[in-house]
Amino acid sequence: MNDSPKEFLAAWRESFIDQQTVEPDDLDALMAELLEDADEDGVSREELDKAAHGDLRGYLATAVRARSRELHAAE
């Protein structure tokens, strides 16, 4: 799908977080989905952590909070 774990993570975020309605409560489900998709693409959890500057869960939480703020601001 992508040339690197960083590109995979950015593309996944764009598709699954930035283009959808997400809430902070969705974090666990998103994390599971991300790891499953990455595994299918041959990207390891360790590679994702490195692409997320050592904190994959924090990266997702930040993305989800930002998207949630965008959605609530648009209401």
Backbone as XML, in Angstrom:
<?xml version="1.0"?>
<chain id="A" units="angstrom">
  <residue number="1" name="MET">
    <atom name="N" x="0.837" y="-1.196" z="0.000"/>
    <atom name="CA" x="0.000" y="0.000" z="0.000"/>
    <atom name="C" x="0.872" y="1.246" z="0.000"/>
  </residue>
  <residue number="2" name="ASN">
    <atom name="N" x="1.815" y="1.334" z="0.905"/>
    <atom name="CA" x="2.652" y="2.518" z="1.034"/>
    <atom name="C" x="4.115" y="2.115" z="1.085"/>
  </residue>
  <residue number="3" name="ASP">
    <atom name="N" x="4.985" y="3.083" z="0.907"/>
    <atom name="CA" x="6.408" y="2.813" z="0.879"/>
    <atom name="C" x="7.031" y="2.704" z="2.259"/>
  </residue>
  <residue number="4" name="SER">
    <atom name="N" x="6.391" y="3.246" z="3.283"/>
    <atom name="CA" x="6.985" y="3.227" z="4.608"/>
    <atom name="C" x="5.894" y="3.202" z="5.673"/>
  </residue>
  <residue number="5" name="PRO">
    <atom name="N" x="6.266" y="2.797" z="6.888"/>
    <atom name="CA" x="5.301" y="2.835" z="7.985"/>
    <atom name="C" x="4.744" y="4.240" z="8.223"/>
  </residue>
  <residue number="6" name="LYS">
    <atom name="N" x="5.592" y="5.256" z="8.049"/>
    <atom name="CA" x="5.131" y="6.635" z="8.237"/>
    <atom name="C" x="4.054" y="6.985" z="7.212"/>
  </residue>
  <residue number="7" name="GLU">
    <atom name="N" x="4.259" y="6.599" z="5.968"/>
    <atom name="CA" x="3.261" y="6.853" z="4.926"/>
    <atom name="C" x="1.992" y="6.039" z="5.179"/>
  </residue>
  <residue number="8" name="PHE">
    <atom name="N" x="2.165" y="4.784" z="5.610"/>
    <atom name="CA" x="1.009" y="3.954" z="5.944"/>
    <atom name="C" x="0.176" y="4.632" z="7.024"/>
  </residue>
  <residue number="9" name="LEU">
    <atom name="N" x="0.842" y="5.088" z="8.088"/>
    <atom name="CA" x="0.149" y="5.714" z="9.206"/>
    <atom name="C" x="-0.570" y="6.990" z="8.769"/>
  </residue>
  <residue number="10" name="ALA">
    <atom name="N" x="0.073" y="7.805" z="7.973"/>
    <atom name="CA" x="-0.559" y="9.050" z="7.498"/>
    <atom name="C" x="-1.765" y="8.749" z="6.622"/>
  </residue>
  <residue number="11" name="ALA">
    <atom name="N" x="-1.642" y="7.786" z="5.734"/>
    <atom name="CA" x="-2.757" y="7.424" z="4.848"/>
    <atom name="C" x="-3.904" y="6.821" z="5.653"/>
  </residue>
  <residue number="12" name="TRP">
    <atom name="N" x="-3.582" y="6.002" z="6.632"/>
    <atom name="CA" x="-4.614" y="5.384" z="7.468"/>
    <atom name="C" x="-5.349" y="6.451" z="8.271"/>
  </residue>
  <residue number="13" name="ARG">
    <atom name="N" x="-4.593" y="7.375" z="8.832"/>
    <atom name="CA" x="-5.210" y="8.466" z="9.595"/>
    <atom name="C" x="-6.156" y="9.264" z="8.702"/>
  </residue>
  <residue number="14" name="GLU">
    <atom name="N" x="-5.699" y="9.583" z="7.512"/>
    <atom name="CA" x="-6.547" y="10.358" z="6.598"/>
    <atom name="C" x="-7.838" y="9.612" z="6.274"/>
  </residue>
  <residue number="15" name="SER">
    <atom name="N" x="-7.745" y="8.330" z="6.032"/>
    <atom name="CA" x="-8.921" y="7.534" z="5.651"/>
    <atom name="C" x="-9.850" y="7.224" z="6.820"/>
  </residue>
  <residue number="16" name="PHE">
    <atom name="N" x="-9.288" y="6.897" z="7.973"/>
    <atom name="CA" x="-10.096" y="6.386" z="9.073"/>
    <atom name="C" x="-10.372" y="7.376" z="10.190"/>
  </residue>
  <residue number="17" name="ILE">
    <atom name="N" x="-9.678" y="8.474" z="10.216"/>
    <atom name="CA" x="-9.937" y="9.467" z="11.264"/>
    <atom name="C" x="-10.366" y="10.795" z="10.644"/>
  </residue>
  <residue number="18" name="ASP">
    <atom name="N" x="-9.568" y="11.314" z="9.726"/>
    <atom name="CA" x="-9.821" y="12.653" z="9.194"/>
    <atom name="C" x="-11.073" y="12.739" z="8.321"/>
  </residue>
  <residue number="19" name="GLN">
    <atom name="N" x="-11.543" y="11.635" z="7.798"/>
    <atom name="CA" x="-12.691" y="11.650" z="6.892"/>
    <atom name="C" x="-13.965" y="11.106" z="7.521"/>
  </residue>
  <residue number="20" name="GLN">
    <atom name="N" x="-13.941" y="10.829" z="8.816"/>
    <atom name="CA" x="-15.091" y="10.211" z="9.460"/>
    <atom name="C" x="-15.437" y="10.929" z="10.756"/>
  </residue>
  <residue number="21" name="THR">
    <atom name="N" x="-16.568" y="10.561" z="11.314"/>
    <atom name="CA" x="-16.966" y="11.051" z="12.618"/>
    <atom name="C" x="-16.342" y="10.133" z="13.655"/>
  </residue>
  <residue number="22" name="VAL">
    <atom name="N" x="-15.473" y="10.669" z="14.454"/>
    <atom name="CA" x="-14.819" y="9.894" z="15.510"/>
    <atom name="C" x="-14.887" y="10.661" z="16.815"/>
  </residue>
  <residue number="23" name="GLU">
    <atom name="N" x="-14.875" y="9.926" z="17.887"/>
    <atom name="CA" x="-14.902" y="10.510" z="19.220"/>
    <atom name="C" x="-13.785" y="9.867" z="20.042"/>
  </residue>
  <residue number="24" name="PRO">
    <atom name="N" x="-13.355" y="10.524" z="21.096"/>
    <atom name="CA" x="-12.309" y="9.936" z="21.943"/>
    <atom name="C" x="-12.653" y="8.533" z="22.450"/>
  </residue>
  <residue number="25" name="ASP">
    <atom name="N" x="-13.922" y="8.242" z="22.649"/>
    <atom name="CA" x="-14.324" y="6.904" z="23.090"/>
    <atom name="C" x="-14.032" y="5.832" z="22.046"/>
  </residue>
  <residue number="26" name="ASP">
    <atom name="N" x="-13.784" y="6.234" z="20.798"/>
    <atom name="CA" x="-13.511" y="5.295" z="19.708"/>
    <atom name="C" x="-12.050" y="4.838" z="19.664"/>
  </residue>
  <residue number="27" name="LEU">
    <atom name="N" x="-11.215" y="5.353" z="20.534"/>
    <atom name="CA" x="-9.777" y="5.130" z="20.438"/>
    <atom name="C" x="-9.386" y="3.650" z="20.460"/>
  </residue>
  <residue number="28" name="ASP">
    <atom name="N" x="-9.929" y="2.874" z="21.368"/>
    <atom name="CA" x="-9.557" y="1.458" z="21.450"/>
    <atom name="C" x="-9.923" y="0.712" z="20.176"/>
  </residue>
  <residue number="29" name="ALA">
    <atom name="N" x="-11.106" y="0.967" z="19.651"/>
    <atom name="CA" x="-11.532" y="0.309" z="18.419"/>
    <atom name="C" x="-10.670" y="0.744" z="17.240"/>
  </residue>
  <residue number="30" name="LEU">
    <atom name="N" x="-10.341" y="2.022" z="17.175"/>
    <atom name="CA" x="-9.475" y="2.513" z="16.101"/>
    <atom name="C" x="-8.088" y="1.900" z="16.184"/>
  </residue>
  <residue number="31" name="MET">
    <atom name="N" x="-7.561" y="1.787" z="17.390"/>
    <atom name="CA" x="-6.238" y="1.195" z="17.581"/>
    <atom name="C" x="-6.245" y="-0.250" z="17.097"/>
  </residue>
  <residue number="32" name="ALA">
    <atom name="N" x="-7.258" y="-1.001" z="17.459"/>
    <atom name="CA" x="-7.357" y="-2.397" z="17.026"/>
    <atom name="C" x="-7.459" y="-2.489" z="15.513"/>
  </residue>
  <residue number="33" name="GLU">
    <atom name="N" x="-8.259" y="-1.624" z="14.924"/>
    <atom name="CA" x="-8.422" y="-1.622" z="13.462"/>
    <atom name="C" x="-7.119" y="-1.240" z="12.761"/>
  </residue>
  <residue number="34" name="LEU">
    <atom name="N" x="-6.437" y="-0.242" z="13.296"/>
    <atom name="CA" x="-5.155" y="0.172" z="12.728"/>
    <atom name="C" x="-4.154" y="-0.981" z="12.758"/>
  </residue>
  <residue number="35" name="LEU">
    <atom name="N" x="-4.036" y="-1.641" z="13.897"/>
    <atom name="CA" x="-3.073" y="-2.735" z="14.019"/>
    <atom name="C" x="-3.416" y="-3.897" z="13.093"/>
  </residue>
  <residue number="36" name="GLU">
    <atom name="N" x="-4.693" y="-4.177" z="12.938"/>
    <atom name="CA" x="-5.122" y="-5.242" z="12.019"/>
    <atom name="C" x="-4.787" y="-4.874" z="10.578"/>
  </residue>
  <residue number="37" name="ASP">
    <atom name="N" x="-5.091" y="-3.650" z="10.181"/>
    <atom name="CA" x="-4.796" y="-3.203" z="8.813"/>
    <atom name="C" x="-3.290" y="-3.188" z="8.553"/>
  </residue>
  <residue number="38" name="ALA">
    <atom name="N" x="-2.538" y="-2.736" z="9.541"/>
    <atom name="CA" x="-1.088" y="-2.692" z="9.389"/>
    <atom name="C" x="-0.528" y="-4.100" z="9.241"/>
  </residue>
  <residue number="39" name="ASP">
    <atom name="N" x="-1.021" y="-5.022" z="10.050"/>
    <atom name="CA" x="-0.568" y="-6.410" z="9.964"/>
    <atom name="C" x="-0.836" y="-6.980" z="8.577"/>
  </residue>
  <residue number="40" name="GLU">
    <atom name="N" x="-2.009" y="-6.691" z="8.038"/>
    <atom name="CA" x="-2.355" y="-7.160" z="6.698"/>
    <atom name="C" x="-1.423" y="-6.573" z="5.641"/>
  </residue>
  <residue number="41" name="ASP">
    <atom name="N" x="-0.907" y="-5.382" z="5.898"/>
    <atom name="CA" x="0.010" y="-4.718" z="4.967"/>
    <atom name="C" x="1.482" y="-5.019" z="5.275"/>
  </residue>
  <residue number="42" name="GLY">
    <atom name="N" x="1.711" y="-5.837" z="6.291"/>
    <atom name="CA" x="3.085" y="-6.189" z="6.632"/>
    <atom name="C" x="3.830" y="-5.123" z="7.418"/>
  </residue>
  <residue number="43" name="VAL">
    <atom name="N" x="3.092" y="-4.249" z="8.101"/>
    <atom name="CA" x="3.700" y="-3.193" z="8.915"/>
    <atom name="C" x="3.540" y="-3.605" z="10.376"/>
  </residue>
  <residue number="44" name="SER">
    <atom name="N" x="4.628" y="-3.656" z="11.109"/>
    <atom name="CA" x="4.588" y="-4.110" z="12.495"/>
    <atom name="C" x="4.194" y="-2.991" z="13.461"/>
  </residue>
  <residue number="45" name="ARG">
    <atom name="N" x="3.798" y="-3.396" z="14.645"/>
    <atom name="CA" x="3.463" y="-2.448" z="15.705"/>
    <atom name="C" x="4.685" y="-1.589" z="16.027"/>
  </residue>
  <residue number="46" name="GLU">
    <atom name="N" x="5.845" y="-2.209" z="16.054"/>
    <atom name="CA" x="7.080" y="-1.487" z="16.359"/>
    <atom name="C" x="7.354" y="-0.411" z="15.306"/>
  </residue>
  <residue number="47" name="GLU">
    <atom name="N" x="7.128" y="-0.743" z="14.043"/>
    <atom name="CA" x="7.326" y="0.244" z="12.971"/>
    <atom name="C" x="6.337" y="1.397" z="13.100"/>
  </residue>
  <residue number="48" name="LEU">
    <atom name="N" x="5.088" y="1.070" z="13.466"/>
    <atom name="CA" x="4.085" y="2.116" z="13.660"/>
    <atom name="C" x="4.450" y="3.014" z="14.835"/>
  </residue>
  <residue number="49" name="ASP">
    <atom name="N" x="4.894" y="2.398" z="15.928"/>
    <atom name="CA" x="5.323" y="3.197" z="17.083"/>
    <atom name="C" x="6.435" y="4.159" z="16.695"/>
  </residue>
  <residue number="50" name="LYS">
    <atom name="N" x="7.398" y="3.662" z="15.952"/>
    <atom name="CA" x="8.510" y="4.518" z="15.521"/>
    <atom name="C" x="7.998" y="5.651" z="14.622"/>
  </residue>
  <residue number="51" name="ALA">
    <atom name="N" x="7.092" y="5.324" z="13.694"/>
    <atom name="CA" x="6.530" y="6.347" z="12.798"/>
    <atom name="C" x="5.737" y="7.391" z="13.574"/>
  </residue>
  <residue number="52" name="ALA">
    <atom name="N" x="5.192" y="6.994" z="14.727"/>
    <atom name="CA" x="4.407" y="7.903" z="15.574"/>
    <atom name="C" x="5.281" y="8.507" z="16.679"/>
  </residue>
  <residue number="53" name="HIS">
    <atom name="N" x="6.575" y="8.549" z="16.448"/>
    <atom name="CA" x="7.535" y="9.141" z="17.388"/>
    <atom name="C" x="7.509" y="8.465" z="18.752"/>
  </residue>
  <residue number="54" name="GLY">
    <atom name="N" x="7.306" y="7.145" z="18.736"/>
    <atom name="CA" x="7.381" y="6.365" z="19.962"/>
    <atom name="C" x="6.110" y="6.262" z="20.762"/>
  </residue>
  <residue number="55" name="ASP">
    <atom name="N" x="5.029" y="6.836" z="20.288"/>
    <atom name="CA" x="3.779" y="6.821" z="21.056"/>
    <atom name="C" x="2.583" y="6.689" z="20.115"/>
  </residue>
  <residue number="56" name="LEU">
    <atom name="N" x="2.345" y="5.481" z="19.651"/>
    <atom name="CA" x="1.255" y="5.255" z="18.700"/>
    <atom name="C" x="-0.098" y="5.603" z="19.301"/>
  </residue>
  <residue number="57" name="ARG">
    <atom name="N" x="-0.333" y="5.173" z="20.516"/>
    <atom name="CA" x="-1.621" y="5.468" z="21.154"/>
    <atom name="C" x="-1.808" y="6.986" z="21.315"/>
  </residue>
  <residue number="58" name="GLY">
    <atom name="N" x="-0.760" y="7.677" z="21.713"/>
    <atom name="CA" x="-0.832" y="9.127" z="21.842"/>
    <atom name="C" x="-1.074" y="9.811" z="20.508"/>
  </residue>
  <residue number="59" name="TYR">
    <atom name="N" x="-0.434" y="9.291" z="19.459"/>
    <atom name="CA" x="-0.632" y="9.823" z="18.108"/>
    <atom name="C" x="-2.100" y="9.704" z="17.710"/>
  </residue>
  <residue number="60" name="LEU">
    <atom name="N" x="-2.674" y="8.515" z="17.929"/>
    <atom name="CA" x="-4.085" y="8.321" z="17.586"/>
    <atom name="C" x="-4.991" y="9.188" z="18.453"/>
  </residue>
  <residue number="61" name="ALA">
    <atom name="N" x="-4.698" y="9.275" z="19.728"/>
    <atom name="CA" x="-5.517" y="10.089" z="20.629"/>
    <atom name="C" x="-5.507" y="11.553" z="20.199"/>
  </residue>
  <residue number="62" name="THR">
    <atom name="N" x="-4.357" y="12.057" z="19.827"/>
    <atom name="CA" x="-4.249" y="13.436" z="19.357"/>
    <atom name="C" x="-5.054" y="13.634" z="18.080"/>
  </residue>
  <residue number="63" name="ALA">
    <atom name="N" x="-4.960" y="12.684" z="17.159"/>
    <atom name="CA" x="-5.702" y="12.778" z="15.896"/>
    <atom name="C" x="-7.207" y="12.725" z="16.142"/>
  </residue>
  <residue number="64" name="VAL">
    <atom name="N" x="-7.632" y="11.857" z="17.034"/>
    <atom name="CA" x="-9.060" y="11.724" z="17.339"/>
    <atom name="C" x="-9.575" y="12.994" z="18.016"/>
  </residue>
  <residue number="65" name="ARG">
    <atom name="N" x="-8.817" y="13.518" z="18.962"/>
    <atom name="CA" x="-9.252" y="14.760" z="19.632"/>
    <atom name="C" x="-9.349" y="15.913" z="18.636"/>
  </residue>
  <residue number="66" name="ALA">
    <atom name="N" x="-8.376" y="16.022" z="17.751"/>
    <atom name="CA" x="-8.404" y="17.094" z="16.748"/>
    <atom name="C" x="-9.628" y="16.951" z="15.843"/>
  </residue>
  <residue number="67" name="ARG">
    <atom name="N" x="-9.903" y="15.738" z="15.405"/>
    <atom name="CA" x="-11.066" y="15.509" z="14.534"/>
    <atom name="C" x="-12.366" y="15.787" z="15.291"/>
  </residue>
  <residue number="68" name="SER">
    <atom name="N" x="-12.436" y="15.370" z="16.528"/>
    <atom name="CA" x="-13.623" y="15.605" z="17.344"/>
    <atom name="C" x="-13.875" y="17.111" z="17.512"/>
  </residue>
  <residue number="69" name="ARG">
    <atom name="N" x="-12.810" y="17.876" z="17.757"/>
    <atom name="CA" x="-12.951" y="19.330" z="17.866"/>
    <atom name="C" x="-13.450" y="19.924" z="16.557"/>
  </residue>
  <residue number="70" name="GLU">
    <atom name="N" x="-12.915" y="19.439" z="15.427"/>
    <atom name="CA" x="-13.390" y="19.941" z="14.123"/>
    <atom name="C" x="-14.870" y="19.685" z="13.938"/>
  </residue>
  <residue number="71" name="LEU">
    <atom name="N" x="-15.300" y="18.490" z="14.272"/>
    <atom name="CA" x="-16.709" y="18.132" z="14.095"/>
    <atom name="C" x="-17.615" y="18.952" z="14.994"/>
  </residue>
  <residue number="72" name="HIS">
    <atom name="N" x="-17.199" y="19.145" z="16.242"/>
    <atom name="CA" x="-18.030" y="19.898" z="17.177"/>
    <atom name="C" x="-18.044" y="21.396" z="16.851"/>
  </residue>
  <residue number="73" name="ALA">
    <atom name="N" x="-16.966" y="21.900" z="16.281"/>
    <atom name="CA" x="-16.908" y="23.313" z="15.880"/>
    <atom name="C" x="-17.822" y="23.581" z="14.696"/>
  </residue>
  <residue number="74" name="ALA">
    <atom name="N" x="-18.022" y="22.564" z="13.867"/>
    <atom name="CA" x="-18.862" y="22.720" z="12.678"/>
    <atom name="C" x="-20.353" y="22.681" z="13.002"/>
  </residue>
  <residue number="75" name="GLU">
    <atom name="N" x="-20.694" y="22.254" z="14.213"/>
    <atom name="CA" x="-22.120" y="22.128" z="14.591"/>
    <atom name="C" x="-22.757" y="23.455" z="14.839"/>
  </residue>
</chain>
